Amino acid sequence: MMYLLSHILDRSAEQFSEREAFRCEGKRLTYGELLQQANGLAHTLIDLGVQRGDRVGIYLSKSLESAVAIYGIWKAGAAYVPVDPSAP
């Protein structure tokens, strides 16, 4: 059976929902919070017409929000394309 990184994160959220998943600039996000926010983004993307295999650009610096965005895009079945905020 093939596992995707999003499946591993889902399993971690089920087993360790209160454990810290990410920490950035003094903020933290648990696996449960990460899953909840990523699911919300995935549903929004799907409602907006994003389909499996689509590419979604991310124009964010490294942050908790970028981690949620990547996970949410994966959960929607799409791929993310990072756009460097410092690029012209």
NULUM-727917 format. One record per atom (N, C-alpha, C): residue number from 1; residue in one letter; chain; atom name; x, y, z. Coordinates in pm, whole numbers. Atoms other than C-alpha are relative to their C-alpha. Last residue first. Layout:
BEGIN
(NUM, "A", "A", "CA", (X, Y, Z))
...
This chain:
BEGIN
(88, "P", "A", "N", (71, -112, 65))
(88, "P", "A", "CA", (1087, 3998, -811))
(88, "P", "A", "C", (-122, -44, -76))
(87, "A", "A", "N", (-30, -8, 143))
(87, "A", "A", "CA", (1176, 3708, -581))
(87, "A", "A", "C", (-75, 118, -63))
(86, "S", "A", "N", (-110, -96, 22))
(86, "S", "A", "CA", (1170, 3768, -205))
(86, "S", "A", "C", (38, 13, -147))
(85, "P", "A", "N", (42, -138, -25))
(85, "P", "A", "CA", (823, 3614, -164))
(85, "P", "A", "C", (110, 102, -24))
(84, "D", "A", "N", (-91, -68, -93))
(84, "D", "A", "CA", (948, 3292, -331))
(84, "D", "A", "C", (-43, 145, 19))
(83, "V", "A", "N", (-39, -124, 67))
(83, "V", "A", "CA", (653, 3112, -490))
(83, "V", "A", "C", (82, 78, 100))
(82, "P", "A", "N", (-46, -112, -81))
(82, "P", "A", "CA", (616, 2754, -376))
(82, "P", "A", "C", (41, 117, -88))
(81, "V", "A", "N", (-110, -61, 72))
(81, "V", "A", "CA", (405, 2531, -600))
(81, "V", "A", "C", (46, 119, 83))
(80, "Y", "A", "N", (-29, -140, -25))
(80, "Y", "A", "CA", (174, 2300, -411))
(80, "Y", "A", "C", (120, 43, -80))
(79, "A", "A", "N", (-142, -19, -29))
(79, "A", "A", "CA", (26, 1981, -547))
(79, "A", "A", "C", (23, 148, 24))
(78, "A", "A", "N", (-77, -84, 92))
(78, "A", "A", "CA", (-342, 1896, -533))
(78, "A", "A", "C", (148, 1, 39))
(77, "G", "A", "N", (-43, 82, 113))
(77, "G", "A", "CA", (-540, 1616, -374))
(77, "G", "A", "C", (85, 75, -101))
(76, "A", "A", "N", (95, -26, 109))
(76, "A", "A", "CA", (-734, 1848, -140))
(76, "A", "A", "C", (37, -82, -125))
(75, "K", "A", "N", (125, 66, -37))
(75, "K", "A", "CA", (-541, 1690, 150))
(75, "K", "A", "C", (-108, 23, -106))
(74, "W", "A", "N", (-15, 145, 18))
(74, "W", "A", "CA", (-216, 1787, -23))
(74, "W", "A", "C", (-132, -71, 29))
(73, "I", "A", "N", (-5, 21, 145))
(73, "I", "A", "CA", (-333, 2149, -48))
(73, "I", "A", "C", (14, -149, -30))
(72, "G", "A", "N", (136, -17, 53))
(72, "G", "A", "CA", (-429, 2148, 318))
(72, "G", "A", "C", (-8, -24, -150))
(71, "Y", "A", "N", (78, 117, -43))
(71, "Y", "A", "CA", (-90, 2008, 422))
(71, "Y", "A", "C", (-142, 7, -56))
(70, "I", "A", "N", (-53, 116, 71))
(70, "I", "A", "CA", (97, 2273, 221))
(70, "I", "A", "C", (-83, -124, 31))
(69, "A", "A", "N", (34, -12, 142))
(69, "A", "A", "CA", (-125, 2555, 348))
(69, "A", "A", "C", (47, -123, -79))
(68, "V", "A", "N", (143, 30, 14))
(68, "V", "A", "CA", (-104, 2442, 712))
(68, "V", "A", "C", (-39, 3, -147))
(67, "A", "A", "N", (14, 143, -27))
(67, "A", "A", "CA", (277, 2436, 690))
(67, "A", "A", "C", (-145, -44, -16))
(66, "S", "A", "N", (-47, 70, 121))
(66, "S", "A", "CA", (273, 2779, 521))
(66, "S", "A", "C", (-8, -151, 20))
(65, "E", "A", "N", (101, -8, 105))
(65, "E", "A", "CA", (53, 2914, 800))
(65, "E", "A", "C", (44, -72, -128))
(64, "L", "A", "N", (100, 103, -30))
(64, "L", "A", "CA", (293, 2792, 1067))
(64, "L", "A", "C", (-105, -3, -110))
(63, "S", "A", "N", (84, -32, -114))
(63, "S", "A", "CA", (559, 3002, 898))
(63, "S", "A", "C", (-91, -117, 30))
(62, "K", "A", "N", (6, 115, -90))
(62, "K", "A", "CA", (823, 3000, 626))
(62, "K", "A", "C", (-74, 42, 126))
(61, "S", "A", "N", (-129, 28, -61))
(61, "S", "A", "CA", (736, 3295, 403))
(61, "S", "A", "C", (-17, -124, 88))
(60, "L", "A", "N", (-15, -22, -143))
(60, "L", "A", "CA", (419, 3272, 200))
(60, "L", "A", "C", (145, -23, 41))
(59, "Y", "A", "N", (-84, -119, -9))
(59, "Y", "A", "CA", (321, 3288, -167))
(59, "Y", "A", "C", (8, 40, 147))
(58, "I", "A", "N", (-8, -50, -138))
(58, "I", "A", "CA", (186, 2938, -214))
(58, "I", "A", "C", (100, 115, 1))
(57, "G", "A", "N", (-116, -78, -40))
(57, "G", "A", "CA", (73, 2840, -563))
(57, "G", "A", "C", (-10, 45, 144))
(56, "V", "A", "N", (42, -119, -73))
(56, "V", "A", "CA", (-180, 2562, -616))
(56, "V", "A", "C", (126, 72, 47))
(55, "R", "A", "N", (-110, -65, -71))
(55, "R", "A", "CA", (-128, 2293, -876))
(55, "R", "A", "C", (-51, 128, 62))
(54, "D", "A", "N", (-18, -143, 25))
(54, "D", "A", "CA", (-411, 2065, -982))
(54, "D", "A", "C", (122, 50, 77))
(53, "G", "A", "N", (-101, -25, 103))
(53, "G", "A", "CA", (-360, 1688, -966))
(53, "G", "A", "C", (20, 146, -35))
(52, "R", "A", "N", (-119, 86, -13))
(52, "R", "A", "CA", (-682, 1614, -779))
(52, "R", "A", "C", (94, 26, -117))
(51, "Q", "A", "N", (19, 144, 19))
(51, "Q", "A", "CA", (-921, 1905, -821))
(51, "Q", "A", "C", (132, -74, 14))
(50, "V", "A", "N", (-128, 69, 8))
(50, "V", "A", "CA", (-942, 2265, -702))
(50, "V", "A", "C", (-26, -150, -5))
(49, "G", "A", "N", (-23, 70, 126))
(49, "G", "A", "CA", (-1288, 2399, -781))
(49, "G", "A", "C", (135, -67, -16))
(48, "L", "A", "N", (-40, -97, 103))
(48, "L", "A", "CA", (-1338, 2668, -516))
(48, "L", "A", "C", (35, -66, -133))
(47, "D", "A", "N", (118, -81, 31))
(47, "D", "A", "CA", (-1533, 2422, -298))
(47, "D", "A", "C", (29, 103, -108))
(46, "I", "A", "N", (88, 86, 79))
(46, "I", "A", "CA", (-1233, 2187, -320))
(46, "I", "A", "C", (-126, 76, -40))
(45, "L", "A", "N", (-59, 16, 133))
(45, "L", "A", "CA", (-1002, 2466, -204))
(45, "L", "A", "C", (-89, -84, -91))
(44, "T", "A", "N", (14, -127, 71))
(44, "T", "A", "CA", (-1233, 2554, 85))
(44, "T", "A", "C", (55, -11, -142))
(43, "H", "A", "N", (141, -13, 39))
(43, "H", "A", "CA", (-1259, 2190, 190))
(43, "H", "A", "C", (-24, 129, -76))
(42, "A", "A", "N", (27, 98, 107))
(42, "A", "A", "CA", (-880, 2153, 184))
(42, "A", "A", "C", (-144, 12, -48))
(41, "L", "A", "N", (-55, -52, 125))
(41, "L", "A", "CA", (-837, 2476, 385))
(41, "L", "A", "C", (-31, -95, -116))
(40, "G", "A", "N", (78, -118, 38))
(40, "G", "A", "CA", (-1071, 2353, 657))
(40, "G", "A", "C", (47, 58, -132))
(39, "N", "A", "N", (128, 49, 52))
(39, "N", "A", "CA", (-904, 2012, 662))
(39, "N", "A", "C", (-88, 117, -45))
(38, "A", "A", "N", (-25, 53, 134))
(38, "A", "A", "CA", (-564, 2181, 698))
(38, "A", "A", "C", (-128, -53, -63))
(37, "Q", "A", "N", (-19, -112, 91))
(37, "Q", "A", "CA", (-688, 2388, 993))
(37, "Q", "A", "C", (22, -46, -144))
(36, "Q", "A", "N", (124, -77, 9))
(36, "Q", "A", "CA", (-831, 2087, 1177))
(36, "Q", "A", "C", (14, 115, -101))
(35, "L", "A", "N", (98, 77, 76))
(35, "L", "A", "CA", (-530, 1866, 1102))
(35, "L", "A", "C", (-128, 80, -21))
(34, "L", "A", "N", (-47, 6, 139))
(34, "L", "A", "CA", (-281, 2129, 1218))
(34, "L", "A", "C", (-101, -72, -87))
(33, "E", "A", "N", (27, -132, 58))
(33, "E", "A", "CA", (-482, 2192, 1534))
(33, "E", "A", "C", (41, 4, -148))
(32, "G", "A", "N", (145, -16, 11))
(32, "G", "A", "CA", (-483, 1820, 1614))
(32, "G", "A", "C", (-38, 132, -63))
(31, "Y", "A", "N", (45, 81, 113))
(31, "Y", "A", "CA", (-112, 1783, 1536))
(31, "Y", "A", "C", (-151, 14, -20))
(30, "T", "A", "N", (6, 143, -30))
(30, "T", "A", "CA", (-40, 2071, 1772))
(30, "T", "A", "C", (-44, -75, -125))
(29, "L", "A", "N", (121, 60, 55))
(29, "L", "A", "CA", (68, 2414, 1649))
(29, "L", "A", "C", (4, -148, 32))
(28, "R", "A", "N", (1, 145, 15))
(28, "R", "A", "CA", (322, 2636, 1814))
(28, "R", "A", "C", (-135, -45, -52))
(27, "K", "A", "N", (135, 55, 7))
(27, "K", "A", "CA", (418, 3003, 1806))
(27, "K", "A", "C", (11, -151, -18))
(26, "G", "A", "N", (66, -4, -129))
(26, "G", "A", "CA", (751, 3146, 1926))
(26, "G", "A", "C", (-144, -51, 1))
(25, "E", "A", "N", (3, -136, -53))
(25, "E", "A", "CA", (879, 3225, 1578))
(25, "E", "A", "C", (-82, 11, 128))
(24, "C", "A", "N", (-63, -101, 85))
(24, "C", "A", "CA", (793, 2880, 1444))
(24, "C", "A", "C", (-20, 137, 63))
(23, "R", "A", "N", (-29, -117, -81))
(23, "R", "A", "CA", (698, 2556, 1617))
(23, "R", "A", "C", (74, 98, -90))
(22, "F", "A", "N", (-86, -104, 54))
(22, "F", "A", "CA", (533, 2265, 1442))
(22, "F", "A", "C", (19, 111, 102))
(21, "A", "A", "N", (-38, 40, 135))
(21, "A", "A", "CA", (369, 1934, 1534))
(21, "A", "A", "C", (101, 98, -60))
(20, "E", "A", "N", (-41, -110, 87))
(20, "E", "A", "CA", (342, 1974, 1911))
(20, "E", "A", "C", (46, -55, -136))
(19, "R", "A", "N", (-144, -22, 12))
(19, "R", "A", "CA", (160, 1687, 2075))
(19, "R", "A", "C", (31, 111, -100))
(18, "E", "A", "N", (-43, -109, -88))
(18, "E", "A", "CA", (-207, 1720, 2165))
(18, "E", "A", "C", (150, 28, -7))
(17, "S", "A", "N", (63, -129, 33))
(17, "S", "A", "CA", (-342, 1520, 1871))
(17, "S", "A", "C", (49, 117, 85))
(16, "F", "A", "N", (-69, -95, -86))
(16, "F", "A", "CA", (-94, 1234, 1914))
(16, "F", "A", "C", (-55, 142, -16))
(15, "Q", "A", "N", (-66, 63, -114))
(15, "Q", "A", "CA", (-262, 923, 1774))
(15, "Q", "A", "C", (55, 100, 102))
(14, "E", "A", "N", (92, 90, -70))
(14, "E", "A", "CA", (-519, 1075, 1538))
(14, "E", "A", "C", (63, -53, 129))
(13, "A", "A", "N", (103, -84, -63))
(13, "A", "A", "CA", (-296, 1369, 1441))
(13, "A", "A", "C", (-100, -85, 77))
(12, "S", "A", "N", (-61, -66, -116))
(12, "S", "A", "CA", (-5, 1132, 1379))
(12, "S", "A", "C", (-102, 85, 74))
(11, "R", "A", "N", (-15, 102, -104))
(11, "R", "A", "CA", (-226, 919, 1153))
(11, "R", "A", "C", (62, 60, 127))
(10, "D", "A", "N", (134, 33, -50))
(10, "D", "A", "CA", (-331, 1224, 952))
(10, "D", "A", "C", (10, -100, 115))
(9, "L", "A", "N", (42, -110, -88))
(9, "L", "A", "CA", (33, 1336, 928))
(9, "L", "A", "C", (-139, -25, 56))
(8, "I", "A", "N", (-81, 13, -121))
(8, "I", "A", "CA", (131, 995, 790))
(8, "I", "A", "C", (-37, 110, 99))
(7, "H", "A", "N", (55, 113, -76))
(7, "H", "A", "CA", (-156, 1009, 542))
(7, "H", "A", "C", (76, -19, 132))
(6, "S", "A", "N", (124, -46, -65))
(6, "S", "A", "CA", (-47, 1359, 430))
(6, "S", "A", "C", (-66, -112, 81))
(5, "L", "A", "N", (-37, -73, -120))
(5, "L", "A", "CA", (303, 1223, 366))
(5, "L", "A", "C", (-125, 50, 73))
(4, "L", "A", "N", (-44, -135, 29))
(4, "L", "A", "CA", (153, 977, 121))
(4, "L", "A", "C", (35, 69, 132))
(3, "Y", "A", "N", (35, -103, -96))
(3, "Y", "A", "CA", (135, 606, 184))
(3, "Y", "A", "C", (55, 134, -47))
(2, "M", "A", "N", (-76, -123, 10))
(2, "M", "A", "CA", (128, 345, -91))
(2, "M", "A", "C", (-51, 101, 103))
(1, "M", "A", "N", (84, -118, 0))
(1, "M", "A", "CA", (0, 0, 0))
(1, "M", "A", "C", (88, 124, 0))
